[in-house]
């Protein structure tokens, strides 16, 4: 398996109920048609023991950004309703 080098296109830093969440949108340097995002924390709803890991590979920057912002909004809503925080990607 070869290493993949990414270019970081945008980083977000948000605070959700005193939890610092970092998120970034990246693209492999050898493929301008793939965009991925990562978050430093995931959320878990009260009814599900597994963390909600977002689908994170997209074919356009606009879709990646839209899905990331939607994920952060869902994160906020879940925590508002008593959900929990889980570890995400370390970066």
Secondary structure, DSSP 4 states (H G I P E B T S, - for coil): -----EEEEEEEEEEETTEEEEEEEEEETT-TT-EEEEESEEEE-TT-SS-BPPP-EESSHHHHHHHHHHHHHHHHHHHHTT-EEEE----
